[in-house]
Each structure stands twice: as structure tokens, then as C-alpha cells.
Amino acid sequence: MKKIDFKEVVLPHLLAVLVFLVVTVIFFNPVFFDNKALSQGDIQQWEASSKALRDYRSQTGEEGLWAPSMFGGMPAYLVNMDWSNGVIVAIKKIFSVGLPHPVVNIYWAFLSYYILLLVFRVRPMLAIAGALAFGLSSYLIVGMAAGHNARVGAIAFMPLVIAGIHLAFSGKRLMGFVVAALGLSLHFRENHLQITYYMMLIVLVYGIVYLIAALREKTIQDFFKNVAVLIPAVVLAVGTFLGPLWAIAEYGEFSIRGKSELASKGERTGGLDRDYAFFHSSGMLESFTLMIPNVYGGSSSDYLVQDEESNTYQALMRSGDNNTANQLARFTSAYWGPQAYTAPYYGGAIICFLFVIGIVFADKKYVWWLVTVSVLGMMISWGRHFQVLNYFLFDYLPGFNKFRSVTFAIVITLFAMPLLGMLGLEKLFDEGINPATKKKLLIAFAATGGICLLAALSAGMASFLREGEGQLPAWFTNALREDRKELFRSDAIRSFSFILGVFILLYLDVRKKISPFGFYAFLIFMVAIDMSVVDRRYFDSSNYQRKRTAHFTPRLLTKKS
């Protein structure tokens, strides 16, 4: 029997798991050290709406089929029903290493993405950095704050599904079958079909790219063999969750996602109303929050009046009219973009830089796939602001009109960026430094760091006012502009600093001025700091409560310390 090299084969993965555990515990430390639980608005509402069903189950041992507290009554299987999928639950529990729900979802996001990067032959230390970037993206953290646990959980298992598919297409069909079936079963267990739909778009583009490659390389038979191996994996995964899927499909016909009974027979079509579906749509320029989080001021729930040092607060205090100041205070949101309420979907300045490195260094097959899905995710998230694509998809792409909040599609982009970035670094390390690679590195730095620097220098060119705010008093809007402009400029400089730091780190590495381990350690540390510091803007001590504290405690808008 061949002896396993513990240091080379086992130790890196143990280190990865340890890093993921430590980061999870540190980020959610009040859960582990202060006997606190997350205070999640949507979960508090669910606690109330599902109470009758949970009480009925505890009293009778049977499942209630009707939820009386939701919308005047609705089927219980979309509120709270205990489906029999104990095997999947047991598997998840074993690999959750004792971490509590829902913070374990972030750990799963780390672990799942780490496995994905290993499958794509990224070295473990780089895979740790990529996994941290994915799991700490503000999209997941903001989702945790809101109580969107099913969405975060479904996203966490997406990489595992893609890993299984890629294993099959890399010639490891049996392993691909196992990983794909397990990943998809865990993903279905979270029961968030909108994320499943977006994952299918990632897989569809992957399949198209590999089909074109198979036709060019005359390996079409291998392509269909790989697909044939994965079909049973899908069937098996669907079978583990057939009850809920069937119930959802059945109920959907009678919900607002089904055909309207009020429309004439010739006009009846399934799906949501278009205006409703696209109500939550990101502005086109909001995609820059992937690299500069405060492009549009940050979160819509952050108010400049909460900061006594802000120009806005000082202007209101100088007004001398308390009634006017109180009326204007509601217009002091730091956010000035087109959405009613939101928070930035930060992908990381470092990851944006590495993503461009991936574009210029990685294998073209990966570049075509990951750049395509990245752009697609952004364009879908634009919703009504990019009607030429999204209204077409809404009318003609099967299933697209069943979902609202198309802003969720940005998860496609957030999935693709760290993967292409780490693939690019791998290719750079394989090629080594030469005049061609130097030029590519400078291009990547200029394309990302240059944008950040340009944004900082030209910050005064934007309006920094929401629609309708131009009608407010000039003394007030001038202060508002200054504060929002400063948020924009400071974050642009911040992102430039991180990009410059990693560029210097790469320069030191290729010049052999730093050890490989030193490079990896600094990269992992910088990615973790880059992501977590931004996350803390939207997830802090106010997101916790004592476990014994009752739900539905009234909360007032207070100054942030």
C-alpha cells in the first residue's frame, strides 16, 4: 500500500478546516461566548406564523396541513412541515462539526467552495483564500442578518454541486456522481428554488462551453457519457426531496405564480406580474459595489444623522428648527441609489483584482464560462433597468417569471469571481514571471486599481442625491452630498489600497522576496480583513440578542456608537 504523505496530502486540508472554524467562531463570537442568538427579522416573523403548526405537532405527533396565520390561511408545506429526509440531515450534521444553525451555513459556504477549488486543481492555500472570499461576501452576511437562512444555505451548497459536475467532466465520473448527488441533495434540503434556478444557469453555460469544446476536439461521445453519469445523480437528489418539490409545484398553480383567473382566457399566462417581479432591481452602476462597497453610500438602513460628526447632522443642528430637522432626518439615508432598500453586494476589491488576473491568465475555456456567467448575473440583477434582456427572459425563458427580487442573481457573479481569480493565480504561478506575464499583471492592476483611483479623484462629478431629493433645501442637500461623496471617496481609496497591497505581494512573490507560505498567509489574511471589515458595517453587535430574550422586542432607530 502506498504511504500517504501526511504533510503534503492531509495537513493542508486540516489547516483549511481549522481556518474556516476559527473564522466562523470569531465572526459570530457572541453566539459562542456570550450565550446569544442571531436576531433575524424574517425568522421572528416565521416563529409567529408557524407557531400553530409547531404546537399541533408537539401535541399530536402529526403534521398539520394548514397554516391559519399566513395570509388568512395557506397550505402548511410552505410554512413548516417536517419532511422525512433524515439521511441528508444526518450527513449535514456530521460534517457541521457541532456548529449551530444558522451560522453553520457560512462554514458550509467556506468548505463547499474550498472543495470546488480543489476540484479545479487550485492548490489548498489559494483555495482557502478563495473560500473565505466567497463565504464572507456581504451578500451572504446581509442575508444572515435578515434571516434568509434558506437562501444562504442553498448558496452554500452551490459550489459542491458544480464541483461534482466538473469531476465528472474531468474523467472522474464515479466521484463526480457521488459529489453531485450529495451536493444537490443538501442544496435541495435548503428549499430555495430561486437559487436553484440561478445555479442551473451556471450549469447551462458550463455545459454549452464544454459542448463547444467537445465538438472542436471531436470528443462528443465523452461529453454525453459525462452527462449520462450526472443524470442519475440529479434523479437521486430530486428523489430525496420529491415531497416538498411536488407540493411546491402543485401549490404554485394556485398562487400568484400561477395563471390569473381575472385575465381573459387569451391573456392567461403563468408567472408573476412583471412590475412586481422587477420591483427590486439593482441600478447598473450598483455593480461597482462588488469592488467599492460605498459607491451608492452603503446600506439604505444607515442614516447619516446617526453620526454626530457628519455634515448632515451638523447642518440639521444649525437649522434651529426642530420640526424641520425631524422632518428632514428621514431623508438622511447614506444610500442614494435607485432601490427602495438594499445593502451593497461586496465581492472584495482583492477578488476583483484577481478576477481580472484570471481573465488574462486562466485557460480560455474557464474564462469564457466564468466571465459569461459573471456578466449574466449582473445583467439579470439590473432587472427593469436593463429591459432589453430581462423582459425578454421574463417572457420567454421557462421558469424565469416565477421569481421576484432579481437582485438575487448577483450570486451568480459572486460565485464566479473567486473561482476565476484563483484559477488565474494558479496559471500565473505555473507560467512564472516573464515579460508577457509582467504586462498582464500591469493590465490587471490598471483595470481595477485604476478604476478605484479614478473614482476617488472624480467623486465630485456624481449628484449624490436620490430622485426627489433635489427639491429639499439647498443647505440640507449640500451637506448630504458632502457626506455621501466622502463615503464614496474613502471606500474607493480603501479598495485601491487593498489592490495595491496584493499587487505588491505578488511582485515580492515572483521576485522571490517572500516565501511561498508567507505569500499565502498574507493573501489569506488580507482577503479575510478586506471582506470581514465591510461585513461588520451590516452585521454587528445589534444583530444579536440573549437567547432567553423574547422575540418581537420593539426597536427604535438609535445612534450608532
C-alpha positions as CSV (number, residue, x, y, z in Angstrom):
1,M,0.0,0.0,0.0
2,K,1.3,3.4,-0.9
3,K,2.2,5.5,2.1
4,I,0.2,8.8,2.4
5,D,2.4,11.9,2.9
6,F,0.6,13.5,5.9
7,K,2.4,16.8,5.4
8,E,1.6,17.1,1.7
9,V,-1.8,15.4,1.5
10,V,-3.6,15.7,4.8
11,L,-2.2,18.6,6.7
12,P,-3.3,21.4,4.2
13,H,-6.9,20.2,4.4
14,L,-6.9,20.0,8.2
15,L,-5.4,23.6,8.2
16,A,-8.2,24.7,5.9
17,V,-10.9,23.3,8.1
18,L,-9.3,24.9,11.2
19,V,-9.2,28.3,9.4
20,F,-12.8,28.0,8.5
21,L,-13.8,27.1,12.0
22,V,-11.8,29.9,13.5
23,V,-13.1,32.5,11.2
24,T,-16.7,31.3,11.8
25,V,-16.3,31.4,15.5
26,I,-14.6,34.8,15.5
27,F,-17.1,36.4,13.2
28,F,-20.1,35.1,15.2
29,N,-18.3,35.2,18.5
30,P,-21.4,36.3,20.6
31,V,-23.1,33.1,19.7
32,F,-20.2,31.0,21.1
33,F,-19.0,33.1,24.0
34,D,-21.9,35.3,25.2
35,N,-24.9,32.9,25.1
36,K,-26.5,35.0,22.4
37,A,-28.6,34.1,19.3
38,L,-28.9,36.0,16.0
39,S,-31.8,38.5,15.9
40,Q,-33.2,37.9,12.4
41,G,-36.4,39.8,11.4
42,D,-37.7,37.2,8.9
43,I,-37.1,34.4,11.4
44,Q,-39.1,36.2,14.1
45,Q,-42.0,36.5,11.6
46,W,-41.7,32.8,10.8
47,E,-41.7,31.9,14.5
48,A,-45.1,33.6,14.8
49,S,-46.6,32.3,11.5
50,S,-45.6,28.7,12.2
51,K,-46.4,28.6,15.9
52,A,-49.8,26.9,15.4
53,L,-48.2,24.2,13.3
54,R,-45.4,23.5,15.7
55,D,-47.8,23.4,18.6
56,Y,-50.0,21.0,16.8
57,R,-47.0,18.7,16.0
58,S,-45.9,18.7,19.6
59,Q,-49.4,18.0,20.9
60,T,-50.4,15.3,18.5
61,G,-47.3,14.0,16.9
62,E,-48.9,14.6,13.5
63,E,-48.3,17.1,10.8
64,G,-50.8,20.0,10.3
65,L,-51.6,20.7,6.7
66,W,-53.0,24.2,7.0
67,A,-51.2,27.3,8.3
68,P,-54.0,29.6,9.7
69,S,-51.7,32.5,10.5
70,M,-50.4,33.2,7.0
71,F,-52.4,35.4,4.6
72,G,-55.7,34.2,6.1
73,G,-54.6,30.6,5.7
74,M,-52.5,28.7,3.3
75,P,-51.0,25.1,2.9
76,A,-48.6,24.3,5.6
77,Y,-45.9,22.7,3.4
78,L,-44.5,26.2,2.5
79,V,-44.5,27.3,6.2
80,N,-43.5,24.5,8.5
81,M,-43.6,20.8,7.7
82,D,-41.3,18.0,8.9
83,W,-40.5,16.1,5.7
84,S,-38.7,12.8,6.0
85,N,-35.1,13.3,4.8
86,G,-33.2,12.1,7.8
87,V,-30.3,10.7,5.9
88,I,-29.4,14.1,4.4
89,V,-30.0,15.8,7.8
90,A,-27.6,13.3,9.4
91,I,-24.9,13.8,6.8
92,K,-25.1,17.5,7.2
93,K,-25.0,17.3,11.0
94,I,-21.9,15.1,10.9
95,F,-19.9,17.5,8.8
96,S,-21.2,20.5,10.6
97,V,-18.7,19.8,13.4
98,G,-21.1,20.9,16.1
99,L,-21.6,24.5,14.8
100,P,-25.1,25.8,15.5
101,H,-27.7,26.8,12.9
102,P,-27.7,29.2,11.1
103,V,-24.1,30.3,11.5
104,V,-23.1,26.8,10.2
105,N,-24.2,28.0,6.8
106,I,-21.2,30.3,6.5
107,Y,-18.9,27.4,7.5
108,W,-20.5,25.3,4.8
109,A,-20.0,28.0,2.2
110,F,-16.3,28.0,3.1
111,L,-16.0,24.2,3.0
112,S,-18.1,23.8,-0.2
113,Y,-16.1,26.4,-2.1
114,Y,-12.8,25.0,-0.9
115,I,-13.8,21.6,-2.3
116,L,-14.8,23.3,-5.6
117,L,-11.4,25.0,-5.9
118,L,-9.6,21.7,-5.1
119,V,-11.6,20.0,-7.9
120,F,-10.4,22.7,-10.3
121,R,-6.8,21.9,-9.2
122,V,-6.2,25.0,-7.2
123,R,-3.6,24.5,-4.5
124,P,-5.0,24.3,-1.0
125,M,-3.6,27.5,0.4
126,L,-5.1,29.5,-2.5
127,A,-8.3,27.6,-2.1
128,I,-8.5,28.8,1.5
129,A,-8.4,32.4,0.3
130,G,-11.0,31.9,-2.4
131,A,-13.3,30.1,0.0
132,L,-13.1,32.9,2.6
133,A,-13.9,35.4,-0.1
134,F,-17.0,33.5,-1.2
135,G,-18.3,32.8,2.3
136,L,-17.7,36.3,3.6
137,S,-19.2,38.1,0.6
138,S,-21.6,40.7,2.1
139,Y,-24.4,39.2,0.1
140,L,-24.4,36.1,2.4
141,I,-23.8,38.1,5.6
142,V,-26.6,40.6,4.8
143,G,-28.8,37.6,4.1
144,M,-27.9,36.2,7.5
145,A,-28.8,39.5,9.2
146,A,-32.2,39.5,7.5
147,G,-32.9,35.9,8.4
148,H,-32.8,34.5,4.9
149,N,-31.3,31.2,6.2
150,A,-32.7,29.0,3.4
151,R,-31.2,31.3,0.7
152,V,-27.8,31.4,2.4
153,G,-27.8,27.6,2.9
154,A,-28.8,27.0,-0.7
155,I,-25.9,29.2,-1.9
156,A,-23.5,27.5,0.5
157,F,-24.0,24.1,-1.3
158,M,-24.0,25.5,-4.8
159,P,-20.2,25.1,-5.2
160,L,-20.4,21.4,-4.1
161,V,-22.9,20.7,-6.9
162,I,-20.6,22.4,-9.5
163,A,-17.6,20.5,-8.1
164,G,-19.4,17.2,-8.7
165,I,-20.2,18.2,-12.3
166,H,-16.7,19.2,-13.0
167,L,-15.3,16.0,-11.5
168,A,-17.5,14.0,-14.0
169,F,-16.2,16.2,-16.9
170,S,-12.6,15.7,-15.7
171,G,-12.8,12.0,-16.2
172,K,-13.6,11.1,-12.5
173,R,-17.2,10.0,-13.3
174,L,-17.9,7.9,-10.2
175,M,-16.6,10.6,-7.8
176,G,-18.5,13.2,-9.8
177,F,-21.7,11.2,-9.4
178,V,-21.3,10.9,-5.7
179,V,-20.3,14.6,-5.1
180,A,-23.0,15.9,-7.4
181,A,-25.7,13.8,-5.8
182,L,-24.7,14.7,-2.3
183,G,-24.3,18.4,-3.1
184,L,-27.6,18.6,-4.9
185,S,-29.4,16.7,-2.1
186,L,-28.0,19.1,0.5
187,H,-28.9,22.0,-1.7
188,F,-32.5,20.9,-2.2
189,R,-32.8,20.4,1.6
190,E,-32.5,24.2,1.9
191,N,-35.6,24.6,-0.3
192,H,-34.8,27.8,-2.1
193,L,-35.7,27.2,-5.7
194,Q,-34.8,30.7,-7.0
195,I,-31.1,30.0,-6.0
196,T,-31.5,26.5,-7.6
197,Y,-32.7,28.3,-10.8
198,Y,-29.7,30.6,-10.9
199,M,-27.4,27.6,-10.2
200,M,-29.0,25.9,-13.3
201,L,-28.0,28.9,-15.4
202,I,-24.4,28.5,-14.2
203,V,-24.5,24.8,-15.2
204,L,-26.2,25.6,-18.5
205,V,-23.4,27.9,-19.6
206,Y,-20.8,25.4,-18.3
207,G,-22.5,22.8,-20.5
208,I,-22.6,25.0,-23.6
209,V,-18.9,25.9,-23.2
210,Y,-17.9,22.2,-22.8
211,L,-20.2,21.1,-25.6
212,I,-18.5,23.6,-28.0
213,A,-15.1,22.3,-26.8
214,A,-16.1,18.7,-27.3
215,L,-17.3,19.5,-30.9
216,R,-14.0,21.2,-31.6
217,E,-11.9,18.4,-30.1
218,K,-14.1,15.6,-31.5
219,T,-14.8,14.2,-28.1
220,I,-18.6,14.5,-28.2
221,Q,-19.1,10.9,-27.1
222,D,-17.2,11.6,-23.8
223,F,-19.4,14.7,-23.3
224,F,-22.6,12.7,-23.5
225,K,-21.1,10.0,-21.2
226,N,-20.4,12.6,-18.6
227,V,-23.9,13.9,-18.9
228,A,-25.3,10.4,-18.6
229,V,-23.4,9.8,-15.4
230,L,-24.9,13.0,-13.9
231,I,-28.5,12.4,-14.8
232,P,-28.9,9.6,-12.1
233,A,-27.3,12.0,-9.6
234,V,-30.0,14.5,-10.3
235,V,-32.7,11.9,-10.1
236,L,-31.4,10.6,-6.8
237,A,-31.2,14.1,-5.3
238,V,-34.6,15.1,-6.5
239,G,-35.9,11.8,-5.1
240,T,-34.6,12.7,-1.6
241,F,-36.7,15.9,-1.7
242,L,-39.6,14.9,-4.0
243,G,-42.3,15.5,-1.5
244,P,-41.6,19.2,-1.0
245,L,-40.8,19.8,-4.7
246,W,-44.1,18.2,-5.7
247,A,-46.1,20.1,-3.2
248,I,-44.5,23.4,-4.2
249,A,-45.2,22.7,-7.9
250,E,-48.8,21.8,-7.1
251,Y,-49.4,24.9,-4.9
252,G,-47.7,27.2,-7.4
253,E,-50.6,26.8,-9.8
254,F,-52.9,28.4,-7.2
255,S,-50.6,31.2,-6.1
256,I,-49.7,34.5,-7.8
257,R,-47.1,32.5,-9.7
258,G,-49.9,30.6,-11.5
259,K,-52.4,31.7,-14.1
260,S,-54.7,34.6,-13.2
261,E,-58.4,33.9,-13.0
262,L,-59.1,37.6,-13.6
263,A,-57.5,37.8,-17.0
264,S,-59.3,36.8,-20.2
265,K,-58.7,33.3,-21.5
266,G,-56.5,34.5,-24.3
267,E,-54.3,36.6,-21.9
268,R,-53.8,34.0,-19.1
269,T,-50.2,33.2,-18.6
270,G,-48.3,31.7,-15.6
271,G,-45.9,33.6,-13.6
272,L,-45.7,36.8,-11.6
273,D,-46.8,40.3,-12.7
274,R,-43.8,41.9,-14.4
275,D,-43.8,45.1,-12.3
276,Y,-43.9,43.0,-9.1
277,A,-41.2,40.7,-10.3
278,F,-38.8,43.6,-11.2
279,F,-39.6,45.9,-8.3
280,H,-36.3,45.0,-6.6
281,S,-33.8,45.8,-9.4
282,S,-30.2,46.9,-9.0
283,G,-29.1,50.0,-10.8
284,M,-26.5,49.3,-13.5
285,L,-23.8,51.3,-11.7
286,E,-24.5,49.4,-8.5
287,S,-22.5,46.6,-9.9
288,F,-19.4,48.6,-8.9
289,T,-20.3,47.8,-5.2
290,L,-18.7,44.5,-6.0
291,M,-15.4,46.4,-5.8
292,I,-16.2,49.6,-4.0
293,P,-19.0,49.0,-1.4
294,N,-20.0,52.6,-0.8
295,V,-20.4,53.6,-4.4
296,Y,-24.0,54.4,-3.5
297,G,-23.4,55.3,0.1
298,G,-23.8,51.8,1.6
299,S,-26.9,50.4,3.3
300,S,-30.3,52.0,3.0
301,S,-30.8,51.4,6.7
302,D,-27.7,53.5,7.7
303,Y,-28.7,57.2,8.4
304,L,-26.1,60.0,8.3
305,V,-28.0,61.7,11.1
306,Q,-26.8,58.9,13.4
307,D,-23.3,60.2,13.1
308,E,-22.8,63.4,15.2
309,E,-19.6,64.2,13.2
310,S,-21.4,64.2,9.8
311,N,-22.1,67.3,7.8
312,T,-25.7,66.3,7.7
313,Y,-26.1,66.1,11.4
314,Q,-24.3,69.4,11.9
315,A,-26.5,71.1,9.3
316,L,-29.7,69.9,11.0
317,M,-28.4,71.1,14.4
318,R,-27.6,74.5,12.9
319,S,-31.0,74.9,11.3
320,G,-32.5,76.0,14.7
321,D,-35.9,74.5,13.8
322,N,-36.6,71.1,15.5
323,N,-39.7,70.4,13.4
324,T,-37.8,70.9,10.1
325,A,-34.8,68.9,11.4
326,N,-37.0,66.0,12.4
327,Q,-38.8,66.0,9.0
328,L,-35.6,66.1,7.1
329,A,-34.0,63.4,9.2
330,R,-35.9,60.7,7.3
331,F,-34.1,61.8,4.1
332,T,-30.6,61.2,5.6
333,S,-30.1,57.7,4.4
334,A,-26.5,57.1,3.3
335,Y,-27.8,55.2,0.3
336,W,-28.7,57.3,-2.7
337,G,-29.3,54.6,-5.4
338,P,-32.5,53.6,-7.2
339,Q,-33.7,50.8,-4.9
340,A,-36.2,51.3,-2.0
341,Y,-33.9,49.4,0.4
342,T,-30.8,47.4,0.0
343,A,-27.2,46.9,1.1
344,P,-24.1,46.6,-1.1
345,Y,-23.2,43.2,-2.5
346,Y,-19.4,43.4,-1.9
347,G,-17.3,40.8,-3.7
348,G,-14.0,42.1,-2.5
349,A,-11.5,44.6,-4.0
350,I,-8.8,41.9,-3.9
351,I,-11.1,39.4,-5.6
352,C,-12.0,41.9,-8.3
353,F,-8.2,42.3,-9.0
354,L,-7.7,38.6,-9.0
355,F,-10.7,38.1,-11.3
356,V,-9.1,40.3,-13.9
357,I,-5.8,38.3,-13.4
358,G,-8.0,35.2,-14.1
359,I,-9.3,36.8,-17.3
360,V,-5.8,37.4,-18.7
361,F,-4.1,34.2,-17.3
362,A,-6.6,31.3,-16.9
363,D,-7.5,28.7,-19.5
364,K,-9.8,30.2,-22.1
365,K,-12.5,27.6,-21.5
366,Y,-12.8,28.7,-17.9
367,V,-12.6,32.4,-18.9
368,W,-15.5,32.0,-21.4
369,W,-17.6,30.2,-18.8
370,L,-17.0,32.3,-15.8
371,V,-16.9,35.7,-17.5
372,T,-20.2,34.9,-19.2
373,V,-22.0,33.9,-16.1
374,S,-20.5,36.9,-14.2
375,V,-21.9,39.3,-16.7
376,L,-25.1,37.4,-16.9
377,G,-25.6,37.6,-13.2
378,M,-25.1,41.3,-13.2
379,M,-27.4,42.0,-16.1
380,I,-30.2,39.9,-14.6
381,S,-29.8,41.7,-11.3
382,W,-30.3,45.0,-13.1
383,G,-33.9,43.9,-13.8
384,R,-36.1,46.7,-15.1
385,H,-33.0,48.9,-15.6
386,F,-32.0,46.5,-18.4
387,Q,-35.3,45.7,-20.1
388,V,-33.9,44.5,-23.4
389,L,-32.6,41.4,-21.8
390,N,-34.7,40.9,-18.7
391,Y,-38.1,41.4,-20.2
392,F,-37.2,39.0,-23.0
393,L,-36.1,36.4,-20.4
394,F,-39.3,37.1,-18.4
395,D,-41.5,36.4,-21.4
396,Y,-39.7,33.5,-23.0
397,L,-37.2,31.7,-20.7
398,P,-39.1,28.9,-18.9
399,G,-39.3,29.5,-15.1
400,F,-37.8,33.0,-15.1
401,N,-41.1,34.7,-14.4
402,K,-41.7,32.6,-11.3
403,F,-39.3,34.6,-9.2
404,R,-39.1,38.1,-7.9
405,S,-36.2,40.1,-6.5
406,V,-33.9,39.6,-9.5
407,T,-31.2,41.3,-7.4
408,F,-30.6,37.7,-6.1
409,A,-29.0,36.9,-9.4
410,I,-25.8,38.7,-8.3
411,V,-25.0,35.4,-6.5
412,I,-24.0,34.1,-10.0
413,T,-21.3,36.7,-10.2
414,L,-20.2,36.2,-6.6
415,F,-19.8,32.5,-7.3
416,A,-17.7,33.0,-10.4
417,M,-15.3,35.7,-9.4
418,P,-13.2,34.0,-6.7
419,L,-13.0,30.8,-8.9
420,L,-11.7,32.6,-11.9
421,G,-9.4,34.7,-9.7
422,M,-7.8,31.6,-8.1
423,L,-7.5,29.8,-11.5
424,G,-5.7,32.9,-12.8
425,L,-3.2,32.8,-9.9
426,E,-2.6,29.1,-10.4
427,K,-1.8,29.8,-14.1
428,L,0.4,32.7,-13.2
429,F,2.4,30.6,-10.8
430,D,2.7,27.8,-13.4
431,E,4.0,30.2,-16.1
432,G,6.4,32.1,-13.9
433,I,7.5,35.6,-14.4
434,N,8.5,36.8,-17.9
435,P,7.9,40.0,-19.9
436,A,4.5,38.7,-21.1
437,T,3.2,37.9,-17.6
438,K,4.5,41.3,-16.3
439,K,2.4,43.1,-18.9
440,K,-0.7,41.0,-18.0
441,L,-0.2,41.8,-14.3
442,L,0.1,45.5,-15.0
443,I,-3.1,45.3,-17.1
444,A,-5.0,43.7,-14.3
445,F,-3.7,46.3,-11.8
446,A,-4.6,49.2,-14.1
447,A,-8.1,47.8,-14.8
448,T,-9.0,47.5,-11.1
449,G,-6.7,49.8,-9.1
450,G,-7.0,52.4,-11.9
451,I,-10.8,52.4,-11.7
452,C,-10.7,52.9,-7.9
453,L,-8.2,55.7,-8.2
454,L,-10.2,57.4,-10.9
455,A,-13.4,57.1,-8.8
456,A,-11.7,58.7,-5.8
457,L,-10.4,61.6,-7.9
458,S,-13.6,62.2,-9.8
459,A,-16.0,61.7,-6.9
460,G,-17.4,65.3,-7.2
461,M,-18.9,64.6,-10.6
462,A,-21.8,62.5,-9.2
463,S,-25.1,64.0,-8.0
464,F,-25.2,62.0,-4.7
465,L,-29.0,62.7,-4.5
466,R,-31.9,60.3,-4.8
467,E,-34.8,61.0,-7.1
468,G,-36.9,63.8,-5.5
469,E,-34.2,65.0,-3.0
470,G,-33.3,67.9,-5.3
471,Q,-36.5,69.6,-4.0
472,L,-35.2,69.7,-0.5
473,P,-33.5,72.9,1.0
474,A,-30.1,73.6,-0.6
475,W,-28.4,73.9,2.8
476,F,-29.5,70.4,3.6
477,T,-28.7,68.7,0.3
478,N,-25.3,70.3,0.2
479,A,-24.4,68.6,3.5
480,L,-26.0,65.4,2.3
481,R,-23.8,65.5,-0.9
482,E,-20.6,66.1,1.1
483,D,-21.2,63.1,3.4
484,R,-22.2,60.7,0.6
485,K,-19.2,61.9,-1.5
486,E,-16.9,61.3,1.4
487,L,-18.2,57.7,1.8
488,F,-17.7,57.2,-1.9
489,R,-14.2,58.6,-2.0
490,S,-12.9,56.9,1.2
491,D,-14.1,53.5,0.0
492,A,-12.6,54.0,-3.4
493,I,-9.2,54.8,-1.7
494,R,-9.7,51.8,0.6
495,S,-10.3,49.4,-2.3
496,F,-7.3,50.8,-4.2
497,S,-5.1,50.2,-1.1
498,F,-6.1,46.5,-0.9
499,I,-5.5,46.1,-4.7
500,L,-2.1,47.8,-4.4
501,G,-1.2,45.7,-1.4
502,V,-1.9,42.4,-3.2
503,F,-0.1,43.7,-6.3
504,I,3.0,44.4,-4.2
505,L,2.6,41.0,-2.6
506,L,2.6,39.3,-6.0
507,Y,5.6,41.3,-7.0
508,L,7.5,40.2,-3.9
509,D,6.5,36.6,-4.6
510,V,7.6,36.5,-8.2
511,R,10.8,38.2,-7.3
512,K,11.4,35.5,-4.6
513,K,11.5,38.2,-1.9
514,I,8.9,36.3,0.2
515,S,8.5,32.6,0.9
516,P,5.5,30.8,-0.7
517,F,4.0,30.2,2.8
518,G,4.4,33.9,3.6
519,F,2.6,34.9,0.4
520,Y,-0.3,32.5,1.1
521,A,-0.6,33.6,4.7
522,F,-0.6,37.3,3.8
523,L,-3.1,36.7,1.0
524,I,-5.5,34.8,3.3
525,F,-5.2,37.4,6.0
526,M,-5.8,40.3,3.6
527,V,-8.8,38.6,2.0
528,A,-10.3,37.9,5.4
529,I,-9.7,41.5,6.6
530,D,-11.0,43.0,3.3
531,M,-14.3,41.1,3.5
532,S,-15.0,41.0,7.2
533,V,-14.4,44.7,7.8
534,V,-17.1,45.6,5.2
535,D,-19.4,42.8,6.6
536,R,-19.2,44.4,10.0
537,R,-20.9,47.5,8.6
538,Y,-24.1,45.5,8.1
539,F,-23.7,42.8,10.8
540,D,-22.6,43.9,14.2
541,S,-23.5,43.5,17.9
542,S,-27.0,44.8,17.2
543,N,-27.7,41.6,15.3
544,Y,-27.6,39.5,18.4
545,Q,-29.9,39.1,21.4
546,R,-29.8,37.0,24.5
547,K,-31.2,33.5,23.9
548,R,-33.8,34.0,26.7
549,T,-35.0,37.3,25.2
550,A,-38.4,37.1,23.7
551,H,-39.0,37.8,20.1
552,F,-40.7,40.9,18.8
553,T,-38.9,43.3,21.1
554,P,-39.6,46.9,19.9
555,R,-36.6,48.6,18.5
556,L,-36.0,52.3,17.9
557,L,-33.7,54.0,15.5
558,T,-30.7,54.9,17.6
559,K,-27.3,56.4,17.1
560,K,-24.6,54.0,16.2
561,S,-21.6,54.0,18.6
